[in-house]
Amino acid sequence: MEYVNLNGQLVRDADAKIHVSDLGLRRGYGAFEFFRVLRGVAVFIEDHLDRFENSSRAIGLEVPYSRAELEGFVRELIRANNLQSAGIQLVLTGGYSEDIFTPGHPNLIIAPIALREYPPALYQQGVKVITHRHEREIPEAKTTAYLTAVKLGPRMKAEGAAEVIYHDGKWVTEGARSSLGFVKEGVLVTAKDGVLPGITRIHALRLAQQLMPVEHRAFTLDELYAADEAFITSSTRGVMPVTRIDDRPVGDGQVGPRVSALVKAFEAHVEAYLRAQQVSS
């Protein structure tokens, strides 16, 4: 990836620099957003920029650029790097601070990220997730506070898990980098409050309503363990079936028919979005 956008200017990756007084570095104070680029198209960019602006406001920052400018920066970055399949991350920090505490003018970083493709077999066989007791601060905002998620990386690898699911000892919320849903007796259940509004989840749940009843409500760890089917959603994974939670199989340990149908519906939905965007451009 040769170019990034720093504060509205396209610069070479090697030349992009942030001063050491930035609060994103010194205090972990910042909001961010992430989305996929497929076939040169920024997938669901409208929804992601909505969430980026909402996350920034939730932590007391205002994005110093208009929506049109942000979209222009992203498209310029895609062209400059000739991106066909990649990720793009936007980060808004608290800016430079003389006392290393009081926010200054925000710094905006827009940078591409090379991504690995998940093997198709995972969508046919499902993945394992593990659970961990943790409550995110300001869960409705996508912030740069990922200490717990990063720290749990070695445990996930050691246990062969694709994701870690957070709970407070009883109530389950979401994954460290994903949203969560499960199916019980034909009804899809997903958390209503205290979670990040996952963009992939939003689109997947609209599709799911055509396939089965959907309930947005609080649910317990015991309910999750007793699920017939389960799945996680994220920009990189799409809709990914879960067939094992900790050391327990989900249902019969196989990808169930309802989640399988949702996986296919979401893939078709993304394909339709890509075609529509390519035609309009």
C-alpha positions in Angstrom: 0.0 0.0 0.0 1.8 3.1 -1.3 -0.4 5.9 -0.2 -2.4 7.0 2.9 -4.5 10.1 3.5 -3.3 12.2 6.5 -5.5 15.2 7.4 -7.0 15.5 4.0 -3.7 15.1 2.0 -2.6 12.1 0.0 0.9 11.2 1.1 3.2 8.2 0.7 2.9 5.7 3.4 6.6 6.0 4.4 6.2 9.8 4.8 3.0 9.8 6.9 3.9 11.0 10.4 2.0 11.9 13.6 3.7 13.9 16.4 4.3 12.1 19.7 2.0 14.5 21.5 -1.1 13.1 19.8 -3.7 11.9 22.3 -4.5 8.8 20.2 -1.0 7.6 21.0 -0.5 9.0 24.5 -4.0 8.4 25.9 -5.7 5.9 23.5 -8.2 8.6 22.7 -9.8 8.2 19.3 -12.6 6.8 17.2 -12.2 4.7 14.1 -14.0 3.0 11.3 -13.2 0.0 9.1 -14.8 -1.3 5.9 -14.0 -3.6 3.0 -13.1 -2.7 -0.6 -14.2 -5.3 -3.1 -13.7 -4.9 -6.8 -12.6 -1.4 -6.2 -15.9 -0.5 -4.4 -16.1 0.7 -0.7 -18.8 -1.7 0.6 -21.6 0.0 2.5 -19.5 3.2 2.8 -22.6 5.3 3.5 -23.4 3.3 6.7 -19.8 3.2 7.8 -19.3 6.9 7.5 -22.6 7.4 9.5 -21.2 5.3 12.3 -17.8 7.0 12.1 -19.4 10.4 12.7 -21.6 9.0 15.5 -18.6 7.3 17.2 -16.6 10.5 17.0 -19.4 12.6 18.6 -19.9 10.0 21.3 -16.4 10.5 22.6 -16.5 14.3 22.1 -14.8 14.7 18.8 -16.1 16.3 15.6 -14.9 15.1 12.2 -13.3 18.2 10.7 -14.4 17.3 7.1 -17.7 17.1 5.4 -19.3 13.8 4.3 -18.5 14.6 0.6 -14.9 15.3 1.5 -14.6 12.0 3.4 -16.0 10.0 0.5 -13.7 11.9 -1.9 -10.7 11.0 0.3 -11.6 7.3 0.3 -12.2 7.1 -3.5 -8.9 9.0 -4.1 -7.1 6.5 -1.9 -8.7 3.5 -3.7 -7.5 4.9 -7.0 -4.0 5.9 -5.9 -3.4 2.4 -4.5 -5.3 0.6 -7.2 -7.3 -1.3 -4.5 -9.4 -4.1 -5.6 -9.7 -6.2 -2.5 -8.5 -4.7 0.8 -9.6 -2.9 3.9 -9.7 0.8 4.7 -9.5 2.2 8.2 -10.3 5.7 9.3 -8.9 6.9 12.6 -9.8 10.2 14.3 -7.6 11.1 17.2 -7.8 13.7 20.0 -5.0 15.6 18.2 -1.9 17.2 19.6 -2.0 18.2 23.3 0.5 20.3 25.2 -0.5 18.8 28.5 -1.0 15.3 27.0 -4.6 15.3 28.3 -6.6 18.2 26.8 -7.8 17.4 23.2 -6.6 19.6 20.4 -7.6 19.7 16.7 -8.3 16.1 15.7 -6.0 14.3 13.4 -7.5 12.1 10.6 -5.8 9.1 9.2 -7.3 7.1 6.3 -5.2 4.1 5.5 -5.6 0.9 3.4 -5.0 -2.5 5.0 -4.1 -5.7 3.3 -6.5 -8.5 4.2 -6.4 -12.2 4.0 -9.4 -14.0 2.6 -11.2 -16.5 4.9 -11.2 -20.1 3.4 -14.7 -21.0 2.0 -14.5 -24.2 4.2 -15.1 -22.0 7.3 -18.6 -21.1 6.0 -19.4 -24.7 5.4 -17.9 -26.1 8.6 -18.3 -23.1 11.0 -15.8 -21.8 13.5 -15.1 -21.9 17.2 -15.5 -18.9 19.5 -14.5 -18.5 23.1 -16.1 -16.3 25.8 -14.5 -13.8 28.1 -15.8 -11.5 30.9 -15.4 -7.9 29.7 -17.6 -4.8 29.3 -16.6 -2.2 26.7 -16.5 1.4 27.6 -19.0 3.4 25.5 -20.0 0.2 23.6 -22.1 2.1 21.1 -19.0 3.8 19.7 -16.2 2.3 17.7 -13.2 3.5 19.6 -9.5 2.7 19.5 -9.6 1.1 23.0 -8.8 -2.5 22.0 -6.5 -3.5 24.9 -8.6 -6.6 25.9 -9.1 -7.8 22.4 -5.4 -7.5 21.5 -4.4 -9.1 24.8 -6.6 -12.1 24.1 -5.1 -12.8 20.7 -2.6 -15.4 22.0 -5.4 -17.2 23.9 -7.6 -17.3 20.8 -4.7 -18.7 18.7 -3.9 -21.3 21.3 -7.5 -22.5 21.5 -8.1 -22.4 17.8 -10.8 -19.8 18.1 -11.9 -17.3 15.4 -13.3 -14.8 17.9 -13.9 -13.9 21.5 -17.4 -13.2 22.8 -17.8 -10.7 25.7 -20.2 -11.1 28.6 -20.6 -9.6 32.1 -20.9 -12.9 33.9 -24.4 -13.4 32.8 -25.5 -11.3 29.9 -23.8 -11.6 26.5 -23.1 -8.6 24.3 -20.9 -9.0 21.2 -17.6 -10.2 19.9 -14.3 -8.3 20.3 -14.4 -7.5 16.5 -17.8 -8.8 15.5 -21.5 -8.8 16.2 -23.3 -12.0 17.4 -26.6 -13.8 16.8 -28.0 -17.2 17.5 -31.1 -19.2 16.5 -33.3 -21.1 18.9 -36.4 -23.0 17.8 -36.4 -21.1 14.5 -36.1 -17.6 16.1 -33.0 -15.4 15.5 -31.9 -13.6 18.7 -29.4 -10.7 18.9 -28.5 -8.1 21.5 -30.5 -4.9 21.5 -28.6 -2.6 23.8 -25.0 -2.0 24.9 -23.4 -3.1 21.7 -21.8 -1.5 18.7 -24.3 -1.1 15.8 -22.5 -3.5 13.5 -22.9 -2.5 9.8 -22.8 -6.1 8.5 -25.2 -7.1 11.3 -27.7 -4.4 10.2 -27.7 -5.6 6.7 -27.8 -9.3 7.7 -30.7 -8.8 10.1 -32.8 -7.1 7.3 -32.2 -10.2 5.2 -32.9 -12.5 8.1 -36.4 -11.0 8.6 -37.3 -12.6 5.3 -36.2 -16.0 6.5 -37.2 -16.2 10.2 -38.6 -14.2 13.1 -36.0 -11.9 14.6 -35.8 -10.7 18.3 -33.6 -7.9 19.5 -33.2 -8.5 23.3 -30.8 -9.2 26.1 -29.8 -12.9 26.4 -27.7 -14.9 28.8 -24.6 -17.0 28.4 -26.7 -20.1 29.2 -29.1 -19.2 26.3 -26.1 -18.9 24.0 -24.8 -22.3 25.0 -28.2 -23.8 24.3 -28.5 -22.3 20.8 -29.5 -24.5 17.9 -27.4 -22.3 15.5 -25.1 -19.3 15.9 -23.1 -16.8 13.8 -20.9 -13.8 13.9 -20.9 -10.8 11.5 -18.2 -8.3 10.6 -16.9 -6.4 7.5 -14.2 -8.9 6.9 -16.1 -12.1 7.7 -19.6 -11.3 6.4 -21.9 -13.8 8.0 -19.8 -16.6 9.5 -21.4 -19.7 11.1 -20.3 -20.6 14.6 -20.4 -24.4 15.5 -18.5 -24.4 18.8 -18.6 -22.0 21.8 -15.8 -22.7 24.3 -15.7 -26.5 24.6 -19.4 -26.9 23.7 -20.9 -27.7 20.3 -23.6 -25.4 18.9 -26.6 -27.7 18.3 -25.4 -30.8 16.6 -22.0 -29.2 15.8 -22.8 -28.6 12.2 -23.8 -25.4 10.3 -27.6 -25.3 10.5 -30.0 -24.6 7.7 -31.1 -21.1 8.8 -27.6 -19.7 9.3 -26.6 -21.4 6.0 -29.5 -19.6 4.2 -28.4 -16.3 5.8 -24.8 -16.7 4.7 -26.0 -17.2 1.1 -28.5 -14.3 1.3 -25.8 -11.9 2.6 -23.4 -13.0 -0.1 -26.0 -12.3 -2.8 -26.8 -8.9 -1.1 -23.2 -7.8 -1.3 -22.9 -8.9 -4.9 -26.0 -6.9 -5.8 -24.5 -3.8 -4.0 -21.2 -4.1 -5.9 -23.0 -4.4 -9.2 -25.2 -1.4 -8.5 -22.2 0.8 -7.4 -20.1 -0.3 -10.5 -23.0 0.6 -12.8 -23.5 4.0 -11.2 -19.8 4.9 -11.4 
